[in-house]
Amino acid sequence: MSIALTGDRPTGPLHLGHYIGSLTNRLDMQNKYQTYIMIADTQALTDYFETPEFVRKNVFQVAEDYLAVGLDACDIFIQSTIRALPELTMYYMNLVTLARVVRNPTVKAELKQKSFAANAPCGFVCYPISQAADITCVQAEFVPVGVDQLPMIEQANEIVRKFNSMYKTDVLKESQAILSPTSKLLGIDGGAKASKSLNNCIFLIDSPEVVKQKVMSMYTDPNHIRVSDPGELKGNVVFHYLDAFWEEKEELAALKAHYKKGGLGDVTIKQKLIEVLENIMQPIRERRSKIDKKQLEEIVYAGCKKANEKANDVLYKVKDAMKLNYDIV
Ligand code: TRP
């Protein structure tokens, strides 16, 4: 079976944006590939290095979210437990120029957004190199990600080619991105992206009451004052969410037509959305209620053990290609 690797930075609980952006894709993949899911805590530290406890706190939250959505056929592991990663990263650093990492479009965009801009720590600027180590340490052939991660995969493949040709080996494998079918989810406030830092998302851990309250607060059409008024779909967050989550496309088309014509109130469409979301979230809540902490830890630790074994094997072969192995230890 081909190997796939994917992952998230543990900087908060997962939300509906993750659900349509990557989690449904992974649910589909876990039966087709041997799937590793990395909780990228070391990478999260490249911008949360002042508050490691914050990252630590979110590691098991994210692991619990994975299991709650049904990702139970994957190996979930914690990046910082993989001993081979920093060593692989060190070797790869020599194969990449500083100019090349700074040119990485995602890093470039992130540098612009961050407060540290001109004083960016090396750890941050070089994270694409450590991500190349992530991808290669399990010999991943497929990497399910969003479009913003394409430059990381391209850069990892450059490193793979350079390493293999320089040290005359084929131990490292090139990988291929698998893009999620769905694009970004808007925030409940109509903002361009649902995100934890903007506090405009519905978390998978939200209770039915919170979901209801968040949907009721959603932005619709400011000119749709009376029920009889015709309503606008463009920029209407409720319909954006219905588009993303409601499978009954014919019913949705009928609802849209009715809304446009007039005679359909905002409360009615919001209630429909609550029902649609609850159909997705209820099974997640139920699975979550059955997960106990000890069992969750055991699952994650088993994933760490398995990923470590694989990564140690790859590291051994990498060092062999570089004639760096010694007979001691
Ligand atoms: N960079 C990814 C993100 O920010 C997380 C990540 C780290 C990752 N290592 C990875 C994704 C390896 C896929 C493969 O979401």
Residues whose N, C-alpha, C, O or C-beta is under 5 A from the ligand:
A	BS01	LIG	L5 T6 G7 D8 R9 A40 Q43 Q131 D134
